[in-house]
């Protein structure tokens, strides 16, 4: 998780901006405090940071880790209830498994304009391998298969949006992504309820994006942007990053995707299989052909071979068929 914590430091540095430490933070599920300690020590953003942990053994380690750390305070407490020190500017929920038990407390504990960061590692449920559990836990029907991880992220955001509305608030994702065995989202929480949330379902019969399977509908899903272009543009590899090159590559991919805020992605090999093509088009030629036709198209962070585009499915499939010819050499595929 070192690179993911690097990303957390990078986000907070960009979000807080330069200036003296003045923010308040709360890590609701602190465990031994690794994530929160890095935020407190490496961002320069926090005047105070509360760490709560309910497991006595983990709490004992947390106390030792916090010894001598200015601004940090550990409390043996349950993160499912806002602490007396609320409200906070920043709340972090990084549990083992689902964040659902902590979502309402996190939303209630952050001040308007603040950020709640959430991690979910229950990907077997979120990505659709256990659809009954997905509905029971998140109230949603997942898209399964290769699109499952992004579907899980969008299910989580839709759930958080509903919980926020129940508390008289709304959310806006600033940075939300799929990574390895988990999803992570940094959402701005607002008291503005004037604009409806971009939450809805996908009906395969009318959906014009990447195929999501049958039968539908799927969701509720967050169908709006996962990334705020300005926030992503400001986010840079922080000094002292544990995995600077990995984080730099990931941020570069996110910056590209921020300009194409469309749900889900295509993969050349999947398209080739569906259409019965002789071979998948190369990523480079596929991207270039879509861009030449006036559409936005970038590689996605969610899958190594994935392409996110605003082109209708009919155009994507037509481009794939056109590229399935002698003009694309095997060397071009290898280079791509």
N, C-alpha and C positions, 0 to 999 in steps of 0.2 A: 504493500500500500504506500510505499515511499513516494512514488510519482504522483499518486492521487493526493497525498498531503502536500506535495510541492504545488499542485494545482490549487489547493485551498489557500496556501500562502499567497500565491500569485493573484488569485481572485480578490482576496481581502485587501492586498496592497493596492490593486487597481481601483477597487470600489471605494475604499476609504480616502485615497488620494494623499498627497503630501501634507505635512503639518504635524503638530504635536499630537501625542497620543491622547485621545479624548473619548473613545468609544467604550461602551460596556458590552461584555459578551457573556454568554452562558453556554457551556457544553453540557447538555442534559444527560447524556449517556457516556460519561467520561472514561470509564474503565481505568486504565493507568495514566490517562491524560496525555497520551502522545500527540494526538491531533491538536488539542487545545493549547498545549505547551508550545508547539511550533507556531501557532497563530499568535500567541502572546509574545513570544520571544523574537519572531522574525518579521512581523509585519509593521511594528512600530505604531499600530493603530489603537491599541486598547489601553485605557486608563485602568480598567478593572476587568477581571475575567473570573466568573464563578464556574467551578467544576463540581457537578453532582454525580455521585455513584452510589448505588444501593447495595452492592455486593461487598461484604466486610473485608474479604481478602484483597480484592482489587482496590478498595478504598485505602487500605493500609499502604499499598504501593504508591497510590496516587499522592497520599500525604508526603511520603518520602520524596517523590519526584518534584513536588511543589516547594519543598523546603528552600527558603531563601529566594524564591522567585517573586520579585516585586509585582504587585497587582493581582496575583493569583490567589484564590482561596478555595479550599476543598470542603465540601459538606457531604456527610453521609445522608443521602436523601433519594427519594424516588423521582425520576425525571418525568413521570406522568402527571405532575401537578406543577404549575408555575411557582417558583420560589418567591419569598417575600421581597427580594431585591428587584423583581420585575417592575417596569418593563426594561428590556435590553435593546441595544441597537442591532445585535447580531446573536442568533441562536443556532446552535449546531446539534443535530441529531444524527448520530452515526452508530446505530445499534447493530447487534448481530441478528440478522433476519429482517423482519419488517419494521418500518418506523411507525406503523399505524397507532400503536398505543401511546405514542408521544406527540402525534401531530397536533391535536387540539391544544395541548399545553404549550407547545412551541409557538403556535399562532397567537395564543392569548398572551404570551410573555414578551412578544416583540412589539416595539412601538411602531406606529405608522411611518412608513418610509424605511424601515429596517429590513434586514434580510434573515430569512430562515434557510438553513442548509440542511438537506436531507439525504441520507444514503439508504438504499434498500439492497439487501443481499439475498432476499428470498426469490431468486430468479427462476427457480423451478415453478413457482406459482405465478410470478409476474409474466414470464415469457410463454406461458400457456401449456406447459407440460402437465399441469394439474388444473384444468379449466374449472372444475367444480370448486376447488379451493380458491381460485382467482375470484370467482363470483362471490363466494362466501366472505372473503376477506376484503376485497376492494369494490364489490358490487359491479363488476364489469366482465364482459366476455372478451378474452384475449385473442389477438391475431397470433397464430401459431407458426412454427417453422422458422425460417431464416429471418423473418421480420419480427419475430417474437421479442427480442430484447428491446427494440425501440418501442414496440407496442407496450411493453411493461413500463417503460419510462413515461409514456403518454397516459397510461392507466393511473400511475402514481400521481402525476400532475393533475389529472382530472379529479382524483380523490381529494387532493389537497385543496383544489379550487372549491369543491363543494363544502369542505370543512370550513374554509375561510369565509364563504358566504354565510354559513350558519352562524359565524361569529361577527357578522356585519363587516367583513373585509373582503378584499380581492387580492389576487396574486399576479405577478408577472415574472416569468422565468428570465433571468439574466444569463445564466450559464447552466445548461442541463445536458447530460451526456450519458452514453452507454460506455462502460469500460470493464473489460475482463469479466469478473463474476458479479458485477453490481451495476446499479445506476446511481447517479448523483445529481442533485438539482440545487441551485442557489436561486431562491425566488424572493423578489421584493414584495413586501406586504403593504397594502395600501388601504386606507379607509374609503377610497373612491369606489362606489358601486354603480357608477353611471353607465359603464360599458359592459355588455354581457360577456361572459367568459367564452372563449372559443372551444367549447367542449361539446362533443356530439358523438354520433355513431357513424360507422361506415357500412353502407349497404353495397355488397359486391355488384349488385345489378346496375347501380348508377355510378359507382366509384370509377374515376378516370385515372387514378394513379396506379402504382405498382399493384399487381394482383395480390389479394389478401386471403384467398381461399374461399371455400363455400362450406356451409351456407352462412349467411349473415343474419342480422347485423352484428358488428363488432363494436365494443366499447361499453360505456362512454370512454372516449379518449380525448386528451388535450390535442386539438387539431391546429393550434396556433404555433408561433415560433418557439423553438427551444433555446434560441440564443439571441441576445440583444447585441446588435452589431457594434454599438459604441462601447459596451462593456467588454466584449471580446477583443476589440481593437486595442484597448488600454491594458489588457492582461499580458504580462510578459514573464519570462522565466525569472524567478526571484534569485537574488544572491544567496548562495549557500544551498541551492537546490541539490537534492540527492541524485536526481536523474535528469540533469539539464537537457541533454540531447533528446531524450524521449519526450520530455514535456514540451520542448520547442517544436518538435514534429507534430505533436498532438494539437497544440495551439494553432499552428499554421493550418492544419486541416479544419479546425473549428472556424477560423476567420473566413475561409472560403465558404463554408456551409452557412454562415450567418447571412450571406447574401441570397440564399435560396431556401426560404422558410417554408418548405413543403414537406408533408408527412411521407416518410418511407422512401425507399430507394430501389433501384434496379441493379441486378448483377448480370453481366454478360453471359456467364455460363447458364444461369437460370433461364434467361431469355432464349438462348440458343436451344435449350432443351424443350421449352414450351413451343417454339416455332419450328422445331425440326431442322435447324440449320446444320451445316456441315461442321462448323467450328464457331466458338464464341468470338465476337469481335474484340479487338484489343481495347483496353481502357482508353488509350491515347486517341485512337481513331474514333471511338464512340463519342468521347467528349467533344472532340473537334467537330464532328459532323453535327451534333446537336447545337453547338455554339454557332456554327456556320449558318444554321437555319434560324438564328435569332433567339434561341432559347438559352436560359441559364443552365449550366451543368457543371457540377464539381464532384470530386470524390468525397465520400462520406467517412466520418470517423467510426461509424457503427460497424462497418464490414470492410475488410481489406480490398475487396473487389467491387464495392458498392458505388453507385452513381446516383446523386440526388439532382433532380432536374424539375423545372416547371413545364416541361414539354408534355402534352397529352400522351396517353399510352399508345394511341394509334401512330403518332409521330415516332415515338421510341421504337416501336416494332418495325415501322417502315425503314428507319435508319438501320436497324439490325439486319434486315433482309438485304438492303442495298450493300452493306459491308460484307455480306456472306458471298464473296466472289473472289476471283483470282487476283484482284488488285491488292489484297492484303497478304503479305508474305508471312511465312512462319517466323522469320527474323523480326518482323515488326511486332508480332505477338510477344515474342520473348523479351524485346526491349521494353514493351509496355508493362 
